[in-house]
C-alpha cells in the first residue's frame, strides 16, 4: 500500500466504488445463473478469440465482449485480487486525475487490451479486469515512481522497480508458460495502452480526456 495521500484524498472515490460494485454484481449473476439454472454467462460475455468458430457450443466472439469481459471473473480469488488492486492503485489515480479521466483511462486500457488480445492467433478465451488493473499499476508507477509498494505487506520496493519487474515477469511467462491459463499478453497490452495514453496526456496536458 502506498502512503501517498494528496489533499482531498478519498479512500474509495466514486468511480472505483462503482466499478467494484459492478464487478461484484457480474460475478454474483454469473455464479447464480451457472449453479442454479445452468446458464454460463461466459459463453456470451467472456472475450473469445476470432479463431474460435461461431459453432463452438461453449462460446464464440461477439462485438460487445471487448467491454464485457472486463467485468467477468473465473472465481473468488480472481475477483478478490483484481478488486483489491483496483482499489489500491485506482483510488490514488482517480484522486490524482479526477473521475472523468480515470474512467476513460481504465476503460481504454481494458477495451484496448481486449481488442489486441482477441486478434492473437489461437483458440483462447479470457475474463477479468486484470488488463485494466495492470494499466492502473503502470499509471501509478509513472506518476509516483518513488512511492513504495510493500510486497506481501512486508518488503518495500519503489514502484518504478516493481513495474519493471512485473513487465519482465509477464513477458517471460507469456512466452514460456503458455498453458498456465493466464492472459499474460492481455496484461501487457493493457500496460501498452496505458503508456500511450499517458505519453499523449503529457504532450497535451489540456486534452479533454
C-alpha positions as CSV (number, residue, x, y, z in Angstrom):
1,X,0.0,0.0,0.0
2,X,1.3,3.4,-0.9
3,X,1.5,6.1,1.7
4,X,0.6,8.8,-0.9
5,X,-2.4,10.9,0.2
6,X,-2.9,14.2,-1.6
7,X,-5.2,16.9,-0.4
8,X,-8.8,15.8,-0.7
9,X,-7.8,12.1,-0.8
10,X,-10.7,9.7,-0.7
11,X,-10.1,6.1,0.3
12,X,-13.0,5.0,-2.0
13,X,-13.7,7.6,-4.8
14,X,-16.9,7.2,-6.8
15,X,-15.7,5.5,-10.0
16,X,-13.6,3.0,-8.1
17,X,-16.5,2.2,-5.8
18,X,-19.0,1.8,-8.7
19,X,-16.6,-0.3,-10.7
20,X,-16.1,-2.7,-7.7
21,X,-19.9,-2.9,-7.2
22,X,-20.5,-3.7,-10.9
23,X,-17.8,-6.4,-10.9
24,X,-19.3,-8.0,-7.8
25,X,-22.8,-7.9,-9.3
26,X,-21.5,-9.5,-12.5
27,X,-19.8,-12.2,-10.5
28,X,-22.9,-12.9,-8.4
29,X,-25.0,-13.1,-11.6
30,X,-22.5,-15.5,-13.2
31,X,-22.4,-17.7,-10.1
32,X,-26.2,-17.8,-9.6
33,X,-27.1,-18.4,-13.2
34,X,-24.5,-21.1,-13.6
35,X,-25.2,-23.1,-10.5
36,X,-28.9,-22.7,-10.2
37,X,-30.0,-22.6,-13.8
38,X,-27.1,-24.0,-15.8
39,X,-26.6,-20.8,-17.8
40,X,-23.0,-19.9,-18.4
41,X,-22.6,-16.1,-18.9
42,X,-19.0,-16.6,-20.1
43,X,-20.4,-18.1,-23.3
44,X,-21.7,-14.6,-24.2
45,X,-19.7,-12.1,-22.1
46,X,-16.2,-13.5,-21.9
47,X,-13.7,-12.5,-24.6
48,X,-13.4,-15.2,-27.2
49,X,-10.7,-15.1,-29.9
50,X,-11.6,-14.6,-33.5
51,X,-10.1,-18.1,-34.2
52,X,-12.9,-19.8,-32.2
53,X,-15.6,-20.9,-34.7
54,X,-19.0,-19.5,-34.3
55,X,-20.4,-23.0,-34.0
56,X,-18.4,-23.6,-30.8
57,X,-21.0,-24.7,-28.2
58,X,-19.1,-23.1,-25.3
59,X,-19.0,-19.6,-26.8
60,X,-17.5,-17.5,-29.6
61,X,-16.8,-13.9,-30.3
62,X,-19.5,-11.2,-30.0
63,X,-18.9,-7.5,-30.7
64,X,-19.6,-6.4,-27.1
65,X,-17.1,-8.8,-25.5
66,X,-14.0,-6.4,-25.5
67,X,-16.0,-4.5,-22.9
68,X,-18.0,-7.1,-21.0
69,X,-15.0,-9.5,-20.4
70,X,-13.6,-6.9,-18.0
71,X,-16.5,-7.5,-15.6
72,X,-16.3,-11.3,-15.6
73,X,-14.1,-13.3,-13.3
74,X,-13.3,-17.0,-13.1
75,X,-13.5,-17.4,-9.3
76,X,-13.5,-15.7,-5.9
77,X,-9.7,-15.5,-5.8
78,X,-9.6,-13.9,-9.3
79,X,-12.1,-11.2,-8.5
80,X,-10.7,-10.5,-5.0
81,X,-7.2,-9.7,-6.1
82,X,-8.4,-7.7,-9.1
83,X,-10.7,-5.6,-7.0
84,X,-8.1,-5.2,-4.3
85,X,-5.6,-3.8,-6.8
86,X,-8.3,-1.7,-8.5
87,X,-8.9,-0.1,-5.1
88,X,-5.3,0.2,-4.1
89,X,-4.0,1.8,-7.3
90,X,-7.3,3.1,-8.7
91,X,-8.1,5.2,-5.7
92,X,-4.8,7.1,-6.0
93,X,-5.2,7.7,-9.7
94,X,-8.8,8.8,-9.5
95,X,-7.9,11.3,-6.8
96,X,-5.0,12.5,-8.9
97,X,-6.7,12.6,-12.3
98,X,-10.3,13.1,-11.4
99,X,-13.2,10.7,-12.1
100,X,-13.7,11.5,-15.8
101,X,-10.1,10.9,-16.9
102,X,-9.8,7.9,-14.6
103,X,-12.8,6.2,-16.1
104,X,-11.6,6.9,-19.6
105,X,-8.2,5.6,-18.9
106,X,-9.5,2.4,-17.1
107,X,-11.9,1.5,-19.9
108,X,-9.4,2.4,-22.6
109,X,-6.8,0.0,-21.1
110,X,-9.3,-2.8,-20.7
111,X,-11.1,-2.5,-24.0
112,X,-7.8,-1.7,-25.9
113,X,-6.2,-4.8,-24.4
114,X,-9.2,-6.9,-25.3
115,X,-9.1,-5.8,-28.9
116,X,-5.5,-6.6,-29.2
117,X,-5.8,-10.0,-27.4
118,X,-8.7,-11.3,-29.4
119,X,-6.6,-10.8,-32.6
120,X,-3.8,-13.0,-31.3
121,X,-3.7,-16.4,-33.1
122,X,-5.0,-19.5,-31.4
123,X,-8.2,-20.7,-29.7
124,X,-8.4,-18.8,-26.4
125,X,-10.9,-17.1,-24.1
126,X,-10.3,-14.6,-21.3
127,X,-12.1,-12.9,-18.5
128,X,-11.2,-10.3,-15.8
129,X,-10.3,-6.8,-15.1
130,X,-6.6,-7.6,-15.0
131,X,-5.6,-5.8,-18.2
132,X,-7.2,-2.5,-16.9
133,X,-5.7,-3.0,-13.5
134,X,-2.2,-3.5,-15.0
135,X,-2.8,-0.2,-16.8
136,X,-3.5,1.4,-13.5
137,X,-0.4,-0.1,-12.0
138,X,1.6,1.4,-14.8
139,X,-0.1,4.8,-14.3
140,X,0.6,4.8,-10.6
141,X,4.3,3.9,-11.2
142,X,4.8,6.6,-13.9
143,X,3.0,9.2,-11.7
144,X,4.6,8.3,-8.4
145,X,7.8,6.4,-9.3
146,X,9.4,6.7,-6.0
147,X,6.5,5.7,-3.8
148,X,6.9,2.4,-2.1
149,X,4.8,-0.7,-2.6
150,X,5.0,-3.4,0.1
151,X,5.4,-6.9,-1.3
152,X,3.5,-9.3,0.8
153,X,2.8,-6.3,3.1
154,X,6.4,-6.6,4.4
155,X,9.0,-5.8,1.7
156,X,9.2,-2.2,0.5
157,X,10.1,-1.6,-3.1
158,X,9.9,1.5,-5.2
159,X,7.0,1.5,-7.7
160,X,9.2,2.0,-10.8
161,X,11.3,-1.1,-10.0
162,X,8.2,-3.1,-9.2
163,X,6.7,-2.2,-12.6
164,X,9.9,-3.1,-14.5
165,X,9.9,-6.4,-12.7
166,X,6.2,-7.1,-13.4
167,X,6.7,-6.3,-17.1
168,X,9.6,-8.7,-17.3
169,X,7.7,-11.5,-15.4
170,X,4.6,-11.1,-17.6
171,X,6.7,-11.2,-20.8
172,X,8.7,-14.3,-19.8
173,X,5.6,-16.1,-18.5
174,X,3.7,-15.1,-21.7
175,X,6.4,-16.7,-23.8
176,X,7.3,-19.8,-21.8
177,X,4.2,-20.5,-19.7
178,X,1.6,-20.8,-22.5
179,X,-0.6,-23.4,-20.7
180,X,-1.0,-21.7,-17.3
181,X,-4.4,-20.3,-18.2
182,X,-3.3,-16.6,-17.6
183,X,-3.6,-14.0,-20.3
184,X,-0.2,-12.5,-19.8
185,X,-0.2,-10.7,-23.2
186,X,-3.5,-9.1,-22.4
187,X,-1.9,-7.7,-19.2
188,X,1.0,-6.3,-21.3
189,X,-1.5,-4.9,-23.8
190,X,-3.3,-3.0,-21.0
191,X,0.0,-1.5,-19.9
192,X,0.9,-0.6,-23.5
193,X,-2.4,1.2,-24.0
194,X,-1.9,3.0,-20.7
195,X,1.7,4.0,-21.7
196,X,0.4,5.5,-25.0
197,X,-2.3,7.4,-23.2
198,X,0.0,8.8,-20.5
199,X,2.5,9.9,-23.1
200,X,-0.3,11.6,-25.1
201,X,-1.5,13.5,-22.0
202,X,2.0,14.6,-21.1
203,X,2.3,16.2,-24.5
204,X,-1.3,17.5,-24.5
205,X,-2.0,18.4,-20.8
206,X,-5.2,20.2,-21.6
207,X,-6.8,17.3,-23.5
208,X,-10.5,16.9,-22.8
209,X,-9.9,13.3,-21.5
